[in-house]
Amino acid sequence: MAYALGIDSSTQSCSALIININEGKVVAEASVNFGAQLPQYHAPSGFIPDGENGEVHSDPLMWLDALDMLLEDLAGQCDLSKVSAVSGAGQQHGSVYLNSQWTHRVKALSPDQPLSEQLAPALSRTTSPIWMDSSTSLECQEIAAELGGDEVICAKSGSIAVERFTGPQIRRFWKNDTAAYEQTERIHLVSSFLCSVLIGGDAAIDTGDGAGMNLVNIEYWDWDQELLDATAPDLKDKLPDVAQGNTVVGELAGYFIEKYGFAAGVPVTVFSGDNPSSLVGMGASQPGKLVISLGTSDTFFAAMPSVVADPAGCGHVFGNPSGGSMSLQCFVNGSLAREAVKDRFGYDWEQFSDAFAKTHVGNGGKRMLPFFSPETSPRIELAAPVLTGGDAFENWQEADAAIRACVEGQFLNMKLRTAWMQLAPEVIYLTGGASKNDAIAQVIADIFQANVQRLVVSGSVALGAAMRAASNSLGKSLPELESLFCQPEPDSKRIPRSDPSIYSKAAHELEGLLTSAVN
């Protein structure tokens, strides 16, 4: 049996699955919810509540306790000596700060004590800022000013200086607690920290997660000295190496062999961020396939044919764990915007879907900027949606037209804002709650002029990690693994049915509406 283990340390839980790559089956799954199962850390949603000045932190010891609990659960379900390859992923942008005891302690882990007890003395900072932290606006401005503006930072790192990214977080730590910063000998991301623990050494940061730091240069995929210098002193010495996503960084440490029954010599592939790992787990690791996740926010991500940065600074470029680069762009007004329009007319979801059969493609020129809250793609502050197309429509008196205008507006805007990625999609994979709506799927197919399908995939982050481990160490190619584990949902395919010129005209009109709203 050839088994591969994938681990996902996310915001609210630590999960894992084990796949049998010969039979195409998931043989074991487990998850530890931080709030429910580790209440001693007082993090009901995976982070410490009520932080000051926009701070959102988590306790890295909680992640270690969860890893122990997770592996204990898996050991009860499956013979872990059959696992022949391991990889994982962590929530992007979270960082862990370690002192001079780190190197010795991680190499000398004893199965007689929990990981958290052994590694607690190695922390130079007791908590870890995570992706939700919004405390670094000033630091972002300072870094941008030092280098000549956000355009320079975006061209170098693939993103403008972003509050939740690790570089600005490090700068704030250095400014606010210089002594603790100076005592910090190593700064890891959540992903590389857990990977380091598993190998009992100092793991590299992969290009996928590393690009979410405003510190890695996307042209040559290594630390950028100018970005480092603008962030904090002597920073390069405190960071591990940067590695491509197919790098095997070590073997499972003795702690895991003795405590949980893993075999000796199991290779560990460098961990990545949750979004890059999900790209693999969704079967979209190669250009031509893209993923749209329809959730509270809508997220668009894809493998890129070439490395380019968003000139508008709205999107992000990360390393693709399977090679090259990937893009990611978030649209804040996602499912909550669709729900707001539905609720305005007292519709249920069936009536919402029926509205598309009662209206025409292109909506007869009735357009909506469906931004119920400030949007990041594009960056715009609106108090309410903007409508055009006649008095009755603009006064919210045409329910069905408003529903179509909302959805068409969302995905026309998505196509416009992602044009910088230079993609030619063959297929779009949908995931998230709203992906089950066939009417929405058809609008996406028509706007992007691409086939649209839903995938039967759950736990895409952990699955992507397991697939990467198997591809790197067990002789299975990613296309082979995708055919086994990333199958489309039966009867979910939607093909373009409308004249593409209709939505080309609509996109032009929406862009004009946006320009008017900004001015």
N, C-alpha and C positions, 0 to 999 in steps of 0.2 A: 504494500500500500504506500502511495506517495501522498502524504498529507502536508498542507501548508497552513500556517497560522497567521491571521491578520488581526491586528489590534487597533482600536480607534479610541483615543482619549479625547472626548469632546467636551463641550462646556458643562453639560449636566450629567454625564455618565462616562464610564469606561466600558467598552464593549469589545467583543472578539468573536470570530468564527474560525472554524477549521474546515478546510475543503479537501476532499479526495479528488485529486486532479485526474485520476484515471477513469473514475466513474461519473465525474461532473456533479458531485453531490456535496452539500454542506453536511458534515457529520457531527458538528457540535457548535452550539452558540451559547453565549453568556453575556450578561450585562450587569454592571453595578451602578445604581443610581446614587449619586453623591449625597443628595439631600435626604433621601429615604434610608439609605443603608450606612451612611457615615455622619449621623447627626451631630457628633462631637465637634465637627468642624464649622458648625453654625452657618452652613451655606445651602439653604433649602433649594436654590436653583443652580447650584454649582459654583457660586461666587459669594463673597462676603458682602452682605447688603449694606446700604446706607454709607457708602464711601463719600468722603468729602471732596469737593472741588472736581467732581466728575470721575473720581478714582473708582475703578472696579478691579478688585484683586481676588485671587484664589490662593489657597494654601497648597504648595506643592507636595507636602506630606500626605495630603488627602489623595492625590493622584497615586502615590506609592502604595498606600493602604488599599486603594481600589485595585491596583495591579495584582497585589497578593490575593485579594478576595476573588478576582476574576480567574486567575490561574488555578486556584483551589477548586472553583466551580467546574472549570473545564476538565480538570484531572478526575473529577467524579463522573464525568460523562464519557470520557474518551481516554484511551491509553496514549498519553502524551509522548511516549517513546517512539510512536509512529510518525511524529511531526519531523519533517526533514528540512523545513525552511520556514523562516519567520520574517515578517516585516510589520510595519504599523504606520500610524499617522496620529497627529495631534492637532487640536484646534490651533488655527493660525494666529500668529502675532503674540502669543503668550510667551513670557520669558522667565528664566530661573537663574538666580545669582548665587555663585558658589565660591567658597573661600579656599585657603591653602590645604584644608583637610580633604577636599573633594577627591583628588587623584588617589590618595591612599585608601580612603574609605570605600570608594566604588570598586577598587580592585580586591578588597579584602572582605567582601560580603559573606556573612555566616548564615547558614540556613536555620540556626537556632534562634535568631531574632528577626522581627519584622524589618522590612526595608526602611520604613519611616524612622524607626528608632536608630538605626545605624547611620542614616544619612542626614538626620536633623542637625548634627553639629557642623555639617559641611555647608550650611546655608549662610551666606553673608547678608541675605535679605529674607526675612521670614515669610513674605508673601510675594506673589507673582502678578504683575499687571497682565490683564488678558485683553482680548480684542474689543471688549465692550468699553474699555477705559477711554474717556474723552477729556482727560486732564491736561493734554499737552498742546493746546492750541498755540501757546506762546513759543514752545520749543519748535514746533513746525515752522512758525514764522522766522525764527532765528536761523534754522538750518537753511531755509529757502533764501534768506537775505545773504547768508554767508557765501552761497554758491551762485547767486545771481538770478534767483527766481525758481518757481515751481517747474517751469518748462525745462530747466536744466536737470533738476532732480528726476523728473519724469523720463526724460530721454536716457538718463543714466540707469535708473533703478526700475523703470517700468511703471512707476506710480508717482504722483506728486507726494509731497510730505503729508502723511496722513496721521491723524491723532492716535489711532489705535495701533499703528505700526510700531515695530520694536525700536527702531533708531530713535525717534522722539521720546519713547519711554525711557530708554537708556540715558538720554541727555537730561531728562528731568530728574532721574535718580542721582546722576552725577552732581547736578546743581543743588539738590535739596539735601543730600546726605553724602558729601564728598568723602568723608572718612570711610563709610561703608563701601563706596565705590572703589576706593583705593585698596580695600581689603578683599575685593572681588577678583579672583584669579581666572574664573571662567564664567561666561554667560552663555546659557543654552536656551534654545526654544523648547517648548513642551515636547515636541517630537524628538529632538536630539537628546534631551534629558532622559526620557524614558528609554530610548535606544541605547544610550550609554549605560544605564542601569542593567539592561538585559545582557550586554556584552561584558560588563565589569570593566569598562574602559571609557575612553573619551571619544564618542562618536562624532562624525562630521554632521554638518547641516546640509541637507540636500538643496538643490537649486529651486525646487518647488516651494518649499517653506522659506528658504533663505531670501527669495525675492520679495517676500512680504515684510521686509525689515527696513526698506529705504537705505540699504547698505551694500547690496550686491549689484554689480554692473551686469546688465543683461546682454551686453555685447560679448563679453568674454567669461561670464558666469564665475566671477570671483569677487572678493571684497574690493570695493572701490576706495582708494586711499583718500580722495577728496571728500567723499561722503563720510568716511570714518572721522576724518579730522574736523569736519563741521559738526560732528555729533558729540564726541567726548574724547578726552586725552587718552593716549595709549590703548585705544579700543581694540586694535587688531590683535594685540597680545592676549586679550581676554576672550577672544572668539575662537572656536574650533575651525577646522578646515571646511571649505565648501566642496561638495561632491555631487556628481551626477546621480540621478535616481536609480541607476542600475548597479551602484557600488555595494559590494559586500563589505561591511565595516568590521566584522568580527564573528565570533561564535558565541552561543549562549554560555553565560558564566556558570560556574560550578554551583552557585546558589540555586539556580533553577533546575539543574540536573538532580541535585540531592533532595531538594524540597518537593518538587512536583513530578519527577520521573521522566524528564526529557532525556533523550540520548545525548551522549557527548558528541561534540563536533558539529552541531547544527548551525548552519550559516545564517547570519542576520543581515538582511538588506537594509541600507540606510532608510530611516523613517522619513516620511514626507508630511506636508500639511494636509488637512482634511479635504480641502477643495481639490488639489492635485490628485489625491488618492481616489476621490470620488469620480474624477474624470476617467480613470482606469476602470473602476468598478462599474461604471455605466457603459463600458464598451466603446468609449469615444476617445481613445488615446491617440488615434491617428487622424490627420487632417481629412476633412470631408464629412465628419460626423460632429454634430454639436448638440449640447444639452441645454434645455431651458427648464429650470426648476420653478414651478409655480407655487409659491408659498406666500407668507406674510409679505415678504419682498419677493420679486421675481429676479432670478439670477440666470445669467447667460454665460456659459463657458464652453471653450472649444480648444482643441489642439490647433496651433497656428502653423501655416506653411512657411512663414518666415518671421523673424523677430522684429516687431514694430511696436512702438509705444503710442498711446492715444494722445494726439496733439491737443485735445480738449481737456485732458487730465481727468476724465471721468472713469475710465476703465483701468484695469491692472494687467500686468504681464508677470506671470510666474514661470518657473521652469516646469516643463512637462516631465514627470517621473520616468516616462518611457523614451525620453530624448527630445531635444528641441525646446519649444516654449508652448505655453498655453495662455489664453486670455480669460479674464473674468470681469464681468460687469454686473453691478447690482442696481436694481430699479426699486426704489423704496415703495412706490405706490403699486403694490401687487394685489394680492387677494383682498386686502382690507378695502381697497378702492372699489373693486368689483362688488364686494359685499355692501359698501355704502350706497352704491347706485341701486342695487337690488332692494335694499331696505327702504330707500327713499320712496319707492312706489308700493311697498308692502308685498312684494313678490316673494315667492319661494324659489328654490333653485330650479324646479321644473319650469316654472313660468319664465325665469331668467333664460333658460335654454330655448324655450319656445319663441322668444323674442327674435331670434336669428332667422327663424323660418318665416316670420311676419315682416321682415325688412329685407332690403336688397344689399348685395355686396357693394361697398362704397358708400352706402347709407344716404345716397342722394345729396352728397355734399354737406351733410350734417356732421360736424367735427367737434371733438372734445379733447382738451388737454386734461386728462383725468388725474390731476394731482391734488389729492385731499390733504397732503402734508408736504413739507419741503422735499424736493426731489434732488437726488444726487446725479442723475443721468437724464437730462442736463442739470447742472446746478442752478436751481431756481427756487425762490421763495414765493409760494402762492398760498393765499388763505383759502382758496376754493377752486374747483375746476373752472376752466374757461371754455365756453361753448359758442359756436357760431353755426348759423343755418336756418335763421328765421325766428320770429318772436316766440311762437309757441314752444319750439324746441329750446330756445335759449332761456325760457322761463320754466323749464322742467315740466312741461305739460305733455310730452310725448315719451312715454315710458319705454316702449320697445326700441325706438330710435336712440334713446339715451343709453340703453344697455349696449346696443351694437357700437355706438360711438365711443363708449368707454373702452371696450375690448379692442376695437380697431385702433383707437388712439394709443393704447398701451403698446401694441405690437408694431404699429408704424413707428412710434418713437423708439422702440427697441431696435428696429432695423436701421433707422437713421443713426442712432448713437453707436452702433456696433460696426458701421461701415469701415471704420479705421482698421479693423482686424483683417480685411482683405480676404474674407472667406467665401468659398463657393460650396455651400452645404449640399451633400447628396441626400442626407437624412438628418432629421432633427428628432432627438429623443426627448420626450416629455416626462417629467417626474413631479412629485408634489400633489397636494390635494386637488387642485383645479385641473390637473392633467386628465382626470377622468371625464371631463366635460367634452363631449364630441364636438359641440358647436365652437368652443374656444379652439380646439385642436384644428378645426377646419379653417378658421380665420388665420391661424398661424401658418398653415400650409399655403394658403393663398397669398398672404403678405410676403412670405419668404420664398415662394415658388419652389418649395422643397417638400419631399415626402415627410410625413410626421408619424411617429409611432410612440407608443408607451412601452416601457420595458418592465418585465417581471423581475425586478431587482429590489431587494430590501437590504439595508446595511451596506450601501455602496462604498462607504469609506473603508470599512474593515475588509470587505470583499476585494476592493482594489489593492489593499495591502497584501492580502494573501495571494492574489494573482501576480503581483510584482515579485513576491518572494519565490513563487513557483517558476516564473519566467526566468529569473536571474540565477536560480540554483538547481532547478529540477528538469531543465531541458524542454520545457513547454513554451511555445511562443505565445505572445499575447493574443494574436488572432485565434489561435487554437483555444485558448482559455475563454475568450469572449464568446466563441461559438458554444461553449459548454455552459457558461454561467450568466450570460447577458442576452437572454432570449426576448424578443418582442412579445408583448401581450397579444394573444390571438384576436383577430378581427379589430385591431386598434389602428390599422394603417389609414391615414388620410392623405389623399393626393391633391395637388392644386387643381381647382376647378374653375377659377375665374380668369378673366383676361388680365394679364399682368399690368396692362396700361391703366386699369382702374385704380390700382393701389399706387402706381407711380404718380398719378395725378393727386391722389389723396395725400401722399407723403409730402408733396410740394405744398399743398394747402395747409397741412399741419405745421410745416416749418414756418410758413407765413404767420400762422396763428401764434406760434411760439415767439417769433420776433416781435409781434405786436404786444404780446403779454409782457415781454421783458422791457420794452420801451414805454 
